Each structure stands twice: as structure tokens, then as C-alpha cells.
Amino acid sequence: MAESYAVHEMTHTGEKEFRCDWKGCNYRSNQKYCVKQHKFTHTKEKPFSCEHCNYTSALKVYMKIHVQKHISKPYICDKCNFETSYCNSLKRHKR
């Protein structure tokens, strides 16, 4: 618990204790896992895979955003059964 508070405190001070050791990269973070995920951008690894399709991602946050396309489709056409995750897709459909 004390460790997570210390990490939280760094968000206020701007301190970024962890850094990427890739040559020429200046990326720093106050969280170790962020640096670990950042390194995938250098190695081109994409360890996060969608269970619904063949999409892969280097960053967990992008996978979470992607999976919402499969799970949540809040935009529904009032004229037919078309559903989508994106407002612009519904607008295009209606045109």
C-alpha cells in the first residue's frame, strides 16, 4: 500500500523514476510496467491478442479499446438492426 501511494505521489511531483534503456530513447515513467510495455514499440512485439479476431497490440490500453468494438455497440440505427461501436460509422450508415 505504501508503495502505491509513493507512485501516486510521483504524479504530483513529475518524478519519473523508471526509464527506457533502449539506445537513444528518452522515455521515462513513474511506473515500471509502463516502461516494460513501451519497450514493445522498439522490439515490434505485440503480446496482446484479441480473443475475437486476429488483432494484436504492443500496448494493453490499445487492446482494451479494440475489444470494446466487439463487446459494446451503443450506436443503433433506428431504421434497421445495424449496430456499431462508433458514432461516425452510424452516420455513414444512415447516409
Distance bins in CASP14 RR format, pairs under 12 A and 6 or more apart:
PFRMAT RR
TARGET T0000
AUTHOR 0000-0000-0000
RMODE 2
METHOD distances of the structure
MODEL  1
1 7 0 0 0 0 0 1 0 0 0 0 0
1 8 0 0 0 0 0 1 0 0 0 0 0
2 8 0 0 0 0 0 1 0 0 0 0 0
2 9 0 0 0 0 0 1 0 0 0 0 0
3 9 0 0 0 0 0 1 0 0 0 0 0
3 10 0 0 0 0 0 1 0 0 0 0 0
3 17 0 0 0 0 0 1 0 0 0 0 0
3 30 0 0 0 0 0 1 0 0 0 0 0
3 31 0 0 0 0 0 1 0 0 0 0 0
3 32 0 0 0 0 0 1 0 0 0 0 0
4 10 0 0 0 0 0 1 0 0 0 0 0
4 11 0 0 0 0 0 1 0 0 0 0 0
4 30 0 0 0 0 0 1 0 0 0 0 0
4 31 0 0 0 0 0 1 0 0 0 0 0
5 11 0 0 0 0 0 1 0 0 0 0 0
5 12 0 0 0 0 0 1 0 0 0 0 0
6 12 0 0 0 0 0 1 0 0 0 0 0
6 13 0 0 0 0 0 1 0 0 0 0 0
6 15 0 0 0 0 1 0 0 0 0 0 0
6 17 0 0 0 0 1 0 0 0 0 0 0
6 30 0 0 0 0 1 0 0 0 0 0 0
6 31 0 0 0 0 0 1 0 0 0 0 0
7 13 0 0 0 0 0 1 0 0 0 0 0
7 14 0 0 0 0 0 1 0 0 0 0 0
7 15 0 0 0 0 1 0 0 0 0 0 0
7 16 0 0 0 0 0 1 0 0 0 0 0
7 17 0 0 0 0 1 0 0 0 0 0 0
7 18 0 0 0 0 1 0 0 0 0 0 0
7 29 0 0 0 0 1 0 0 0 0 0 0
7 30 1 0 1 0 0 0 0 0 0 0 0
7 31 1 0 0 1 0 0 0 0 0 0 0
7 32 0 0 0 0 1 0 0 0 0 0 0
7 33 0 0 0 0 0 1 0 0 0 0 0
7 34 0 0 0 0 0 1 0 0 0 0 0
8 14 0 0 0 0 0 1 0 0 0 0 0
8 15 0 0 0 0 0 1 0 0 0 0 0
8 30 0 0 0 0 1 0 0 0 0 0 0
8 31 0 0 0 0 0 1 0 0 0 0 0
9 15 0 0 0 0 1 0 0 0 0 0 0
9 17 0 0 0 0 0 1 0 0 0 0 0
9 30 0 0 0 0 1 0 0 0 0 0 0
10 16 1 0 0 1 0 0 0 0 0 0 0
10 17 1 0 0 1 0 0 0 0 0 0 0
10 18 0 0 0 0 1 0 0 0 0 0 0
10 28 0 0 0 0 0 1 0 0 0 0 0
10 29 0 0 0 0 1 0 0 0 0 0 0
10 30 1 1 0 0 0 0 0 0 0 0 0
10 31 0 0 0 0 1 0 0 0 0 0 0
10 32 0 0 0 0 0 1 0 0 0 0 0
10 34 0 0 0 0 0 1 0 0 0 0 0
11 17 0 0 0 0 0 1 0 0 0 0 0
11 29 0 0 0 0 0 1 0 0 0 0 0
11 30 1 0 0 1 0 0 0 0 0 0 0
11 31 0 0 0 0 1 0 0 0 0 0 0
11 34 0 0 0 0 0 1 0 0 0 0 0
12 30 0 0 0 0 0 1 0 0 0 0 0
13 30 0 0 0 0 1 0 0 0 0 0 0
14 28 0 0 0 0 1 0 0 0 0 0 0
14 29 0 0 0 0 0 1 0 0 0 0 0
14 30 1 0 0 1 0 0 0 0 0 0 0
15 28 0 0 0 0 1 0 0 0 0 0 0
15 29 0 0 0 0 0 1 0 0 0 0 0
15 30 1 0 0 1 0 0 0 0 0 0 0
15 31 0 0 0 0 0 1 0 0 0 0 0
16 26 0 0 0 0 0 1 0 0 0 0 0
16 27 0 0 0 0 1 0 0 0 0 0 0
16 28 1 1 0 0 0 0 0 0 0 0 0
16 29 1 0 1 0 0 0 0 0 0 0 0
16 30 1 0 1 0 0 0 0 0 0 0 0
16 31 0 0 0 0 1 0 0 0 0 0 0
16 32 0 0 0 0 0 1 0 0 0 0 0
16 34 0 0 0 0 1 0 0 0 0 0 0
16 35 0 0 0 0 1 0 0 0 0 0 0
16 38 0 0 0 0 0 1 0 0 0 0 0
17 28 0 0 0 0 1 0 0 0 0 0 0
17 29 0 0 0 0 1 0 0 0 0 0 0
17 30 1 0 0 1 0 0 0 0 0 0 0
17 31 0 0 0 0 1 0 0 0 0 0 0
17 32 0 0 0 0 1 0 0 0 0 0 0
17 34 0 0 0 0 0 1 0 0 0 0 0
17 35 0 0 0 0 1 0 0 0 0 0 0
18 27 0 0 0 0 1 0 0 0 0 0 0
18 28 1 0 0 1 0 0 0 0 0 0 0
18 29 1 0 1 0 0 0 0 0 0 0 0
18 30 1 0 0 1 0 0 0 0 0 0 0
18 31 1 0 0 1 0 0 0 0 0 0 0
18 32 1 0 1 0 0 0 0 0 0 0 0
18 33 0 0 0 0 1 0 0 0 0 0 0
18 34 1 0 0 1 0 0 0 0 0 0 0
18 35 1 0 1 0 0 0 0 0 0 0 0
18 36 0 0 0 0 1 0 0 0 0 0 0
18 37 0 0 0 0 0 1 0 0 0 0 0
18 38 0 0 0 0 1 0 0 0 0 0 0
18 39 0 0 0 0 0 1 0 0 0 0 0
19 25 0 0 0 0 1 0 0 0 0 0 0
19 26 1 0 0 1 0 0 0 0 0 0 0
19 27 1 0 0 1 0 0 0 0 0 0 0
19 28 1 0 1 0 0 0 0 0 0 0 0
19 29 1 0 0 1 0 0 0 0 0 0 0
19 30 0 0 0 0 0 1 0 0 0 0 0
19 31 0 0 0 0 0 1 0 0 0 0 0
19 32 0 0 0 0 0 1 0 0 0 0 0
19 34 0 0 0 0 0 1 0 0 0 0 0
19 35 1 0 0 1 0 0 0 0 0 0 0
19 36 0 0 0 0 0 1 0 0 0 0 0
19 38 0 0 0 0 1 0 0 0 0 0 0
19 39 0 0 0 0 0 1 0 0 0 0 0
20 26 1 0 0 1 0 0 0 0 0 0 0
20 27 1 0 1 0 0 0 0 0 0 0 0
20 28 1 0 0 1 0 0 0 0 0 0 0
20 29 0 0 0 0 1 0 0 0 0 0 0
20 32 0 0 0 0 0 1 0 0 0 0 0
20 34 0 0 0 0 1 0 0 0 0 0 0
20 35 1 0 1 0 0 0 0 0 0 0 0
20 36 0 0 0 0 1 0 0 0 0 0 0
20 37 0 0 0 0 0 1 0 0 0 0 0
20 38 1 0 1 0 0 0 0 0 0 0 0
20 39 1 0 0 1 0 0 0 0 0 0 0
20 40 0 0 0 0 0 1 0 0 0 0 0
20 41 0 0 0 0 1 0 0 0 0 0 0
20 42 1 0 0 1 0 0 0 0 0 0 0
20 43 0 0 0 0 0 1 0 0 0 0 0
21 27 0 0 0 0 1 0 0 0 0 0 0
21 28 0 0 0 0 0 1 0 0 0 0 0
21 35 0 0 0 0 1 0 0 0 0 0 0
21 36 0 0 0 0 0 1 0 0 0 0 0
21 38 0 0 0 0 0 1 0 0 0 0 0
21 39 0 0 0 0 1 0 0 0 0 0 0
21 42 0 0 0 0 0 1 0 0 0 0 0
22 28 0 0 0 0 0 1 0 0 0 0 0
22 35 0 0 0 0 1 0 0 0 0 0 0
22 36 0 0 0 0 0 1 0 0 0 0 0
22 38 0 0 0 0 1 0 0 0 0 0 0
22 39 1 0 0 1 0 0 0 0 0 0 0
22 40 0 0 0 0 0 1 0 0 0 0 0
22 41 0 0 0 0 1 0 0 0 0 0 0
22 42 1 0 1 0 0 0 0 0 0 0 0
22 43 0 0 0 0 1 0 0 0 0 0 0
23 42 0 0 0 0 1 0 0 0 0 0 0
24 42 0 0 0 0 1 0 0 0 0 0 0
25 35 0 0 0 0 1 0 0 0 0 0 0
25 38 0 0 0 0 1 0 0 0 0 0 0
25 39 0 0 0 0 1 0 0 0 0 0 0
25 41 0 0 0 0 1 0 0 0 0 0 0
25 42 1 0 0 1 0 0 0 0 0 0 0
25 43 0 0 0 0 0 1 0 0 0 0 0
26 35 0 0 0 0 0 1 0 0 0 0 0
26 38 0 0 0 0 0 1 0 0 0 0 0
27 34 0 0 0 0 1 0 0 0 0 0 0
27 35 1 0 0 1 0 0 0 0 0 0 0
27 36 0 0 0 0 0 1 0 0 0 0 0
27 37 0 0 0 0 0 1 0 0 0 0 0
27 38 1 0 1 0 0 0 0 0 0 0 0
27 39 0 0 0 0 1 0 0 0 0 0 0
27 40 0 0 0 0 0 1 0 0 0 0 0
27 41 0 0 0 0 1 0 0 0 0 0 0
27 42 0 0 0 0 1 0 0 0 0 0 0
28 34 0 0 0 0 1 0 0 0 0 0 0
28 35 1 0 0 1 0 0 0 0 0 0 0
28 38 0 0 0 0 1 0 0 0 0 0 0
29 35 1 0 1 0 0 0 0 0 0 0 0
29 36 0 0 0 0 1 0 0 0 0 0 0
29 37 0 0 0 0 1 0 0 0 0 0 0
29 38 1 0 0 1 0 0 0 0 0 0 0
29 39 0 0 0 0 0 1 0 0 0 0 0
31 37 0 0 0 0 1 0 0 0 0 0 0
31 38 0 0 0 0 0 1 0 0 0 0 0
32 38 0 0 0 0 0 1 0 0 0 0 0
32 39 0 0 0 0 0 1 0 0 0 0 0
33 39 0 0 0 0 0 1 0 0 0 0 0
33 40 0 0 0 0 0 1 0 0 0 0 0
33 59 0 0 0 0 0 1 0 0 0 0 0
33 60 0 0 0 0 1 0 0 0 0 0 0
33 61 0 0 0 0 0 1 0 0 0 0 0
34 40 0 0 0 0 0 1 0 0 0 0 0
34 41 0 0 0 0 0 1 0 0 0 0 0
34 59 0 0 0 0 1 0 0 0 0 0 0
34 60 0 0 0 0 1 0 0 0 0 0 0
34 61 0 0 0 0 1 0 0 0 0 0 0
35 41 0 0 0 0 0 1 0 0 0 0 0
35 42 0 0 0 0 0 1 0 0 0 0 0
36 42 0 0 0 0 0 1 0 0 0 0 0
36 43 0 0 0 0 0 1 0 0 0 0 0
36 45 0 0 0 0 0 1 0 0 0 0 0
36 47 0 0 0 0 0 1 0 0 0 0 0
36 58 0 0 0 0 0 1 0 0 0 0 0
36 59 0 0 0 0 0 1 0 0 0 0 0
36 60 0 0 0 0 0 1 0 0 0 0 0
37 43 0 0 0 0 0 1 0 0 0 0 0
37 45 0 0 0 0 1 0 0 0 0 0 0
37 46 0 0 0 0 0 1 0 0 0 0 0
37 47 0 0 0 0 1 0 0 0 0 0 0
37 48 0 0 0 0 1 0 0 0 0 0 0
37 57 0 0 0 0 1 0 0 0 0 0 0
37 58 1 0 0 1 0 0 0 0 0 0 0
37 59 1 0 1 0 0 0 0 0 0 0 0
37 60 1 0 0 1 0 0 0 0 0 0 0
37 61 0 0 0 0 1 0 0 0 0 0 0
37 62 0 0 0 0 1 0 0 0 0 0 0
37 63 0 0 0 0 0 1 0 0 0 0 0
38 45 0 0 0 0 0 1 0 0 0 0 0
38 58 0 0 0 0 1 0 0 0 0 0 0
38 59 0 0 0 0 1 0 0 0 0 0 0
38 60 0 0 0 0 0 1 0 0 0 0 0
38 61 0 0 0 0 0 1 0 0 0 0 0
39 45 0 0 0 0 1 0 0 0 0 0 0
39 47 0 0 0 0 0 1 0 0 0 0 0
39 58 0 0 0 0 1 0 0 0 0 0 0
39 59 0 0 0 0 0 1 0 0 0 0 0
40 46 1 0 0 1 0 0 0 0 0 0 0
40 47 1 0 0 1 0 0 0 0 0 0 0
40 48 0 0 0 0 1 0 0 0 0 0 0
40 56 0 0 0 0 0 1 0 0 0 0 0
40 57 0 0 0 0 1 0 0 0 0 0 0
40 58 1 1 0 0 0 0 0 0 0 0 0
40 59 1 0 0 1 0 0 0 0 0 0 0
40 60 0 0 0 0 1 0 0 0 0 0 0
40 61 0 0 0 0 0 1 0 0 0 0 0
40 62 0 0 0 0 0 1 0 0 0 0 0
40 63 0 0 0 0 0 1 0 0 0 0 0
41 57 0 0 0 0 0 1 0 0 0 0 0
41 58 1 0 1 0 0 0 0 0 0 0 0
41 59 1 0 0 1 0 0 0 0 0 0 0
41 62 0 0 0 0 0 1 0 0 0 0 0
42 58 0 0 0 0 1 0 0 0 0 0 0
43 58 0 0 0 0 1 0 0 0 0 0 0
44 56 0 0 0 0 0 1 0 0 0 0 0
44 57 0 0 0 0 0 1 0 0 0 0 0
44 58 1 0 0 1 0 0 0 0 0 0 0
45 56 0 0 0 0 1 0 0 0 0 0 0
45 57 0 0 0 0 0 1 0 0 0 0 0
45 58 1 0 0 1 0 0 0 0 0 0 0
45 59 0 0 0 0 0 1 0 0 0 0 0
46 54 0 0 0 0 0 1 0 0 0 0 0
46 55 0 0 0 0 1 0 0 0 0 0 0
46 56 1 1 0 0 0 0 0 0 0 0 0
46 57 1 0 1 0 0 0 0 0 0 0 0
46 58 1 0 1 0 0 0 0 0 0 0 0
46 59 0 0 0 0 1 0 0 0 0 0 0
46 60 0 0 0 0 0 1 0 0 0 0 0
46 62 0 0 0 0 1 0 0 0 0 0 0
46 63 0 0 0 0 1 0 0 0 0 0 0
46 66 0 0 0 0 0 1 0 0 0 0 0
47 56 1 0 0 1 0 0 0 0 0 0 0
47 57 0 0 0 0 1 0 0 0 0 0 0
47 58 1 0 0 1 0 0 0 0 0 0 0
47 59 0 0 0 0 1 0 0 0 0 0 0
47 60 0 0 0 0 1 0 0 0 0 0 0
47 62 0 0 0 0 0 1 0 0 0 0 0
47 63 0 0 0 0 1 0 0 0 0 0 0
48 55 0 0 0 0 1 0 0 0 0 0 0
48 56 1 0 0 1 0 0 0 0 0 0 0
48 57 1 0 1 0 0 0 0 0 0 0 0
48 58 1 0 0 1 0 0 0 0 0 0 0
48 59 1 0 0 1 0 0 0 0 0 0 0
48 60 1 0 1 0 0 0 0 0 0 0 0
48 61 0 0 0 0 1 0 0 0 0 0 0
48 62 1 0 0 1 0 0 0 0 0 0 0
48 63 1 0 1 0 0 0 0 0 0 0 0
48 64 0 0 0 0 1 0 0 0 0 0 0
48 65 0 0 0 0 0 1 0 0 0 0 0
48 66 0 0 0 0 1 0 0 0 0 0 0
48 67 0 0 0 0 1 0 0 0 0 0 0
49 55 1 0 0 1 0 0 0 0 0 0 0
49 56 1 0 1 0 0 0 0 0 0 0 0
49 57 0 0 0 0 1 0 0 0 0 0 0
49 58 0 0 0 0 0 1 0 0 0 0 0
49 60 0 0 0 0 0 1 0 0 0 0 0
49 62 0 0 0 0 0 1 0 0 0 0 0
49 63 1 0 0 1 0 0 0 0 0 0 0
49 66 0 0 0 0 0 1 0 0 0 0 0
49 67 0 0 0 0 0 1 0 0 0 0 0
50 56 1 0 0 1 0 0 0 0 0 0 0
50 57 0 0 0 0 1 0 0 0 0 0 0
50 60 0 0 0 0 0 1 0 0 0 0 0
50 62 0 0 0 0 0 1 0 0 0 0 0
50 63 1 0 0 1 0 0 0 0 0 0 0
50 64 0 0 0 0 0 1 0 0 0 0 0
50 65 0 0 0 0 0 1 0 0 0 0 0
50 66 1 0 1 0 0 0 0 0 0 0 0
50 67 1 0 0 1 0 0 0 0 0 0 0
50 68 0 0 0 0 0 1 0 0 0 0 0
50 69 0 0 0 0 1 0 0 0 0 0 0
50 70 1 0 0 1 0 0 0 0 0 0 0
50 71 0 0 0 0 0 1 0 0 0 0 0
51 63 0 0 0 0 1 0 0 0 0 0 0
51 66 0 0 0 0 0 1 0 0 0 0 0
51 67 1 0 0 1 0 0 0 0 0 0 0
51 70 0 0 0 0 1 0 0 0 0 0 0
51 71 0 0 0 0 0 1 0 0 0 0 0
52 63 0 0 0 0 0 1 0 0 0 0 0
52 66 0 0 0 0 1 0 0 0 0 0 0
52 67 1 0 0 1 0 0 0 0 0 0 0
52 68 0 0 0 0 0 1 0 0 0 0 0
52 69 0 0 0 0 1 0 0 0 0 0 0
52 70 1 0 1 0 0 0 0 0 0 0 0
52 71 0 0 0 0 1 0 0 0 0 0 0
53 63 0 0 0 0 0 1 0 0 0 0 0
53 66 0 0 0 0 1 0 0 0 0 0 0
53 67 0 0 0 0 1 0 0 0 0 0 0
53 69 0 0 0 0 1 0 0 0 0 0 0
53 70 1 0 0 1 0 0 0 0 0 0 0
54 66 0 0 0 0 0 1 0 0 0 0 0
55 62 0 0 0 0 1 0 0 0 0 0 0
55 63 1 0 0 1 0 0 0 0 0 0 0
55 64 0 0 0 0 0 1 0 0 0 0 0
55 65 0 0 0 0 0 1 0 0 0 0 0
55 66 1 0 1 0 0 0 0 0 0 0 0
55 67 0 0 0 0 1 0 0 0 0 0 0
55 68 0 0 0 0 0 1 0 0 0 0 0
55 69 0 0 0 0 1 0 0 0 0 0 0
55 70 0 0 0 0 1 0 0 0 0 0 0
56 62 0 0 0 0 1 0 0 0 0 0 0
56 63 0 0 0 0 1 0 0 0 0 0 0
56 66 0 0 0 0 1 0 0 0 0 0 0
57 63 1 0 1 0 0 0 0 0 0 0 0
57 64 0 0 0 0 1 0 0 0 0 0 0
57 65 0 0 0 0 1 0 0 0 0 0 0
57 66 1 0 0 1 0 0 0 0 0 0 0
57 67 0 0 0 0 1 0 0 0 0 0 0
59 65 0 0 0 0 1 0 0 0 0 0 0
59 66 0 0 0 0 0 1 0 0 0 0 0
60 66 0 0 0 0 0 1 0 0 0 0 0
60 67 0 0 0 0 0 1 0 0 0 0 0
61 67 0 0 0 0 0 1 0 0 0 0 0
61 68 0 0 0 0 0 1 0 0 0 0 0
62 68 0 0 0 0 0 1 0 0 0 0 0
62 69 0 0 0 0 0 1 0 0 0 0 0
63 69 0 0 0 0 0 1 0 0 0 0 0
63 70 0 0 0 0 0 1 0 0 0 0 0
64 70 0 0 0 0 0 1 0 0 0 0 0
64 71 0 0 0 0 0 1 0 0 0 0 0
64 72 0 0 0 0 0 1 0 0 0 0 0
65 71 0 0 0 0 0 1 0 0 0 0 0
65 72 0 0 0 0 0 1 0 0 0 0 0
65 85 0 0 0 0 1 0 0 0 0 0 0
65 86 0 0 0 0 0 1 0 0 0 0 0
66 72 0 0 0 0 0 1 0 0 0 0 0
66 85 0 0 0 0 1 0 0 0 0 0 0
67 85 0 0 0 0 0 1 0 0 0 0 0
68 74 0 0 0 0 1 0 0 0 0 0 0
68 84 0 0 0 0 0 1 0 0 0 0 0
68 85 1 0 0 1 0 0 0 0 0 0 0
68 86 0 0 0 0 0 1 0 0 0 0 0
69 75 0 0 0 0 0 1 0 0 0 0 0
69 83 0 0 0 0 0 1 0 0 0 0 0
69 84 0 0 0 0 1 0 0 0 0 0 0
69 85 1 0 1 0 0 0 0 0 0 0 0
69 86 0 0 0 0 1 0 0 0 0 0 0
69 89 0 0 0 0 1 0 0 0 0 0 0
70 83 0 0 0 0 0 1 0 0 0 0 0
70 84 0 0 0 0 0 1 0 0 0 0 0
70 85 0 0 0 0 1 0 0 0 0 0 0
71 83 0 0 0 0 0 1 0 0 0 0 0
71 85 0 0 0 0 1 0 0 0 0 0 0
72 83 0 0 0 0 1 0 0 0 0 0 0
72 84 0 0 0 0 0 1 0 0 0 0 0
72 85 1 0 0 1 0 0 0 0 0 0 0
72 86 0 0 0 0 0 1 0 0 0 0 0
73 81 0 0 0 0 0 1 0 0 0 0 0
73 82 0 0 0 0 1 0 0 0 0 0 0
73 83 1 1 0 0 0 0 0 0 0 0 0
73 84 1 0 1 0 0 0 0 0 0 0 0
73 85 1 0 1 0 0 0 0 0 0 0 0
73 86 0 0 0 0 1 0 0 0 0 0 0
73 87 0 0 0 0 0 1 0 0 0 0 0
73 89 0 0 0 0 1 0 0 0 0 0 0
73 90 0 0 0 0 1 0 0 0 0 0 0
73 93 0 0 0 0 0 1 0 0 0 0 0
74 83 0 0 0 0 1 0 0 0 0 0 0
74 84 0 0 0 0 1 0 0 0 0 0 0
74 85 1 0 0 1 0 0 0 0 0 0 0
74 86 0 0 0 0 1 0 0 0 0 0 0
74 87 0 0 0 0 1 0 0 0 0 0 0
74 89 0 0 0 0 0 1 0 0 0 0 0
74 90 0 0 0 0 1 0 0 0 0 0 0
75 82 0 0 0 0 1 0 0 0 0 0 0
75 83 1 0 0 1 0 0 0 0 0 0 0
75 84 1 0 1 0 0 0 0 0 0 0 0
75 85 1 0 0 1 0 0 0 0 0 0 0
75 86 1 0 0 1 0 0 0 0 0 0 0
75 87 1 0 1 0 0 0 0 0 0 0 0
75 88 0 0 0 0 1 0 0 0 0 0 0
75 89 1 0 0 1 0 0 0 0 0 0 0
75 90 1 0 1 0 0 0 0 0 0 0 0
75 91 0 0 0 0 1 0 0 0 0 0 0
75 92 0 0 0 0 0 1 0 0 0 0 0
75 93 0 0 0 0 1 0 0 0 0 0 0
75 94 0 0 0 0 0 1 0 0 0 0 0
76 82 1 0 0 1 0 0 0 0 0 0 0
76 83 1 0 1 0 0 0 0 0 0 0 0
76 84 0 0 0 0 1 0 0 0 0 0 0
76 85 0 0 0 0 0 1 0 0 0 0 0
76 87 0 0 0 0 0 1 0 0 0 0 0
76 89 0 0 0 0 0 1 0 0 0 0 0
76 90 1 0 0 1 0 0 0 0 0 0 0
76 93 0 0 0 0 0 1 0 0 0 0 0
76 94 0 0 0 0 0 1 0 0 0 0 0
77 83 1 0 0 1 0 0 0 0 0 0 0
77 84 0 0 0 0 1 0 0 0 0 0 0
77 89 0 0 0 0 0 1 0 0 0 0 0
77 90 1 0 0 1 0 0 0 0 0 0 0
77 91 0 0 0 0 0 1 0 0 0 0 0
77 92 0 0 0 0 0 1 0 0 0 0 0
77 93 1 0 0 1 0 0 0 0 0 0 0
77 94 1 0 0 1 0 0 0 0 0 0 0
77 95 0 0 0 0 0 1 0 0 0 0 0
78 90 0 0 0 0 1 0 0 0 0 0 0
78 93 0 0 0 0 0 1 0 0 0 0 0
78 94 0 0 0 0 1 0 0 0 0 0 0
79 90 0 0 0 0 0 1 0 0 0 0 0
79 93 0 0 0 0 1 0 0 0 0 0 0
79 94 1 0 0 1 0 0 0 0 0 0 0
80 90 0 0 0 0 0 1 0 0 0 0 0
80 93 0 0 0 0 1 0 0 0 0 0 0
80 94 0 0 0 0 1 0 0 0 0 0 0
81 93 0 0 0 0 0 1 0 0 0 0 0
82 89 0 0 0 0 1 0 0 0 0 0 0
82 90 1 0 0 1 0 0 0 0 0 0 0
82 91 0 0 0 0 0 1 0 0 0 0 0
82 92 0 0 0 0 0 1 0 0 0 0 0
82 93 1 0 1 0 0 0 0 0 0 0 0
82 94 0 0 0 0 1 0 0 0 0 0 0
83 89 0 0 0 0 1 0 0 0 0 0 0
83 90 0 0 0 0 1 0 0 0 0 0 0
83 93 0 0 0 0 1 0 0 0 0 0 0
84 90 1 0 1 0 0 0 0 0 0 0 0
84 91 0 0 0 0 1 0 0 0 0 0 0
84 92 0 0 0 0 1 0 0 0 0 0 0
84 93 1 0 0 1 0 0 0 0 0 0 0
84 94 0 0 0 0 0 1 0 0 0 0 0
86 92 0 0 0 0 1 0 0 0 0 0 0
86 93 0 0 0 0 0 1 0 0 0 0 0
87 93 0 0 0 0 0 1 0 0 0 0 0
87 94 0 0 0 0 0 1 0 0 0 0 0
88 94 0 0 0 0 0 1 0 0 0 0 0
88 95 0 0 0 0 0 1 0 0 0 0 0
89 95 0 0 0 0 0 1 0 0 0 0 0
END
